């Protein structure tokens, strides 16, 4: 059985008996793969943590109401800022945007189609249209100076319109849909909604 002798060159690199460099490719590839696996696990853990509040709230309607309340708390925080708190306002606006984007995906991909299927076609289309205005508000807020009173005025108008939208869902449309659906269909809707939320969490 042949043995390979190893020696170091003047730069400390390993060489075999023929003077060929022996690389550490295997160790490097293993470290890269291990780091990638940890990154994927961290991402999945973060997604699970973000979606868990919705999933643990109960069924699909309870989860969406919990998300409404979480967004309103972010509005409370941004409305409590002073004009000079530019960085904090930008961070809170980014959090509002992410929370509303995830929420919109859940509603638009699962709940509104279920509303249409139940015969509430006009109502579902109106809610979808209102989501367009949500995106418009976010666009305008991101593209205006956030250090003056006009910013908070726009935030307050946005919140008022958003609360109207939420009230329509929470008080009328969602309870009616939940009552109309079977227990099994409500469970399927909850699973589908959480799956959509997890994708973008």
VMD Tcl script that draws the C-alpha trace (Angstrom):
set ca {
  {0.00 0.00 0.00}
  {1.45 3.32 -1.05}
  {1.62 6.16 1.41}
  {1.61 9.81 0.55}
  {4.11 11.94 2.30}
  {3.24 15.55 2.88}
  {5.50 18.51 3.37}
  {4.89 22.21 3.59}
  {6.28 24.69 1.11}
  {7.73 28.08 2.10}
  {4.20 29.56 2.30}
  {2.94 26.82 4.64}
  {0.91 24.99 1.98}
  {0.91 21.20 1.91}
  {2.63 19.41 -1.01}
  {2.86 15.73 -1.82}
  {6.11 13.83 -2.54}
  {6.00 15.03 -6.17}
  {5.76 18.69 -5.15}
  {2.08 19.05 -6.09}
  {-0.03 21.26 -3.88}
  {-2.62 19.47 -1.79}
  {-5.70 21.66 -1.52}
  {-8.20 21.95 1.28}
  {-11.10 21.89 -1.17}
  {-12.99 19.21 0.76}
  {-12.78 21.13 4.01}
  {-13.75 24.39 2.32}
  {-16.65 22.76 0.44}
  {-17.85 21.18 3.70}
  {-17.70 24.51 5.49}
  {-19.61 26.22 2.67}
  {-22.28 23.51 2.64}
  {-22.55 23.66 6.43}
  {-22.89 27.45 6.33}
  {-25.55 27.24 3.62}
  {-27.50 24.67 5.64}
  {-27.35 26.90 8.72}
  {-28.52 29.84 6.62}
  {-31.52 27.89 5.32}
  {-32.39 26.75 8.85}
  {-32.13 30.33 10.13}
  {-34.38 31.58 7.31}
  {-36.97 28.87 8.00}
  {-36.83 29.66 11.71}
  {-37.40 33.35 11.04}
  {-40.32 32.59 8.73}
  {-41.86 30.28 11.34}
  {-41.47 32.95 14.01}
  {-43.09 35.62 11.81}
  {-46.03 33.39 10.84}
  {-46.49 31.79 14.28}
  {-48.49 34.70 15.72}
  {-51.05 34.28 12.94}
  {-51.06 30.48 13.11}
  {-51.45 30.43 16.90}
  {-54.29 32.97 16.88}
  {-56.79 30.28 15.88}
  {-58.58 29.93 12.58}
  {-58.07 32.06 9.49}
  {-60.30 34.90 10.67}
  {-58.69 35.11 14.11}
  {-55.27 35.10 12.45}
  {-56.16 37.97 10.12}
  {-57.64 40.00 12.97}
  {-54.42 39.43 14.97}
  {-52.46 40.75 11.99}
  {-54.76 43.79 11.79}
  {-54.04 44.54 15.44}
  {-50.28 44.12 14.96}
  {-50.32 46.59 12.05}
  {-52.29 49.12 14.09}
  {-49.63 48.89 16.83}
  {-47.02 49.78 14.23}
  {-49.16 52.78 13.26}
  {-49.33 53.76 16.95}
  {-45.53 53.64 17.07}
  {-44.97 55.70 13.92}
  {-47.57 58.28 14.98}
  {-45.76 58.66 18.32}
  {-42.49 59.68 16.63}
  {-41.17 63.22 16.47}
  {-40.43 64.92 13.15}
  {-36.66 64.58 13.67}
  {-36.88 60.76 14.08}
  {-36.25 60.10 10.39}
  {-34.50 56.75 10.89}
  {-37.16 55.39 13.23}
  {-39.94 56.48 10.89}
  {-38.24 54.79 7.94}
  {-37.80 51.57 9.93}
  {-41.42 51.55 11.13}
  {-42.71 52.27 7.63}
  {-40.65 49.33 6.34}
  {-42.20 47.10 9.04}
  {-45.71 48.29 8.13}
  {-45.00 47.63 4.45}
  {-43.76 44.09 5.12}
  {-46.65 43.25 7.46}
  {-49.23 44.54 4.97}
  {-47.56 42.77 2.02}
  {-47.71 39.41 3.82}
  {-51.27 40.09 4.94}
  {-52.35 41.05 1.41}
  {-50.90 37.83 -0.04}
  {-52.89 35.77 2.48}
  {-56.11 37.60 1.73}
  {-55.73 37.97 -2.03}
  {-54.57 34.40 -2.67}
  {-56.90 32.58 -0.26}
  {-59.63 34.56 1.50}
  {-60.89 36.78 -1.32}
  {-61.18 33.83 -3.72}
  {-63.19 32.02 -1.02}
  {-65.42 35.09 -0.74}
  {-65.98 35.02 -4.51}
  {-66.71 31.30 -4.37}
  {-69.32 31.97 -1.67}
  {-71.11 34.48 -3.92}
  {-69.57 37.72 -2.56}
  {-67.93 38.62 -5.86}
  {-68.47 42.40 -5.74}
  {-67.33 42.57 -2.11}
  {-64.16 40.58 -2.85}
  {-63.38 42.78 -5.85}
  {-63.87 45.92 -3.74}
  {-61.50 44.63 -1.05}
  {-58.93 43.84 -3.73}
  {-59.33 47.35 -5.16}
  {-58.77 48.83 -1.71}
  {-55.50 46.89 -1.47}
  {-54.38 48.91 -4.49}
  {-54.87 52.08 -2.46}
  {-52.86 50.58 0.39}
  {-49.96 50.14 -2.03}
  {-50.45 53.71 -3.26}
  {-50.22 55.08 0.30}
  {-47.05 53.07 0.94}
  {-45.52 54.35 -2.29}
  {-46.34 57.97 -1.46}
  {-45.01 57.69 2.10}
  {-41.76 56.13 0.91}
  {-41.28 58.89 -1.65}
  {-41.90 61.94 0.53}
  {-39.73 63.54 3.23}
  {-40.55 61.86 6.53}
  {-39.34 64.70 8.76}
  {-42.26 67.09 8.50}
  {-45.88 67.24 9.63}
  {-47.13 66.29 6.12}
  {-45.72 62.80 6.65}
  {-47.76 62.16 9.80}
  {-50.85 63.69 8.18}
  {-50.51 61.14 5.35}
  {-49.91 58.33 7.88}
  {-53.10 59.28 9.77}
  {-55.18 59.42 6.57}
  {-53.75 56.04 5.55}
  {-54.63 54.58 8.95}
  {-58.20 55.90 8.82}
  {-58.80 54.35 5.39}
  {-57.14 51.11 6.46}
  {-59.30 50.88 9.60}
  {-62.44 51.25 7.46}
  {-61.22 48.36 5.31}
  {-60.44 46.26 8.40}
  {-63.82 46.99 10.00}
  {-65.66 45.86 6.86}
  {-63.72 42.59 6.92}
  {-63.87 41.94 10.67}
  {-67.47 42.96 11.36}
  {-69.32 41.88 8.24}
  {-67.60 39.89 5.50}
  {-65.30 37.52 7.38}
  {-67.82 36.42 10.06}
  {-70.41 35.78 7.33}
  {-67.93 33.71 5.32}
  {-66.79 31.70 8.35}
  {-70.41 30.92 9.27}
  {-71.27 29.92 5.71}
  {-68.36 27.46 5.40}
  {-68.21 23.99 6.91}
  {-65.78 23.27 9.73}
  {-63.64 21.26 7.33}
  {-63.57 24.07 4.73}
  {-62.63 26.61 7.44}
  {-59.72 24.37 8.47}
  {-58.58 24.06 4.86}
  {-58.77 27.83 4.47}
  {-56.71 28.31 7.65}
  {-54.02 25.92 6.41}
  {-53.91 27.51 2.96}
  {-53.73 31.02 4.42}
  {-50.87 30.12 6.78}
  {-49.02 28.44 3.92}
  {-49.27 31.62 1.82}
  {-48.15 33.76 4.76}
  {-45.17 31.49 5.44}
  {-43.98 31.90 1.85}
  {-43.50 35.65 2.26}
  {-42.89 35.88 6.02}
}
mol new
graphics top color blue
foreach p $ca { graphics top sphere $p radius 0.5 }
foreach p [lrange $ca 0 end-1] q [lrange $ca 1 end] { graphics top cylinder $p $q radius 0.2 }
display resetview
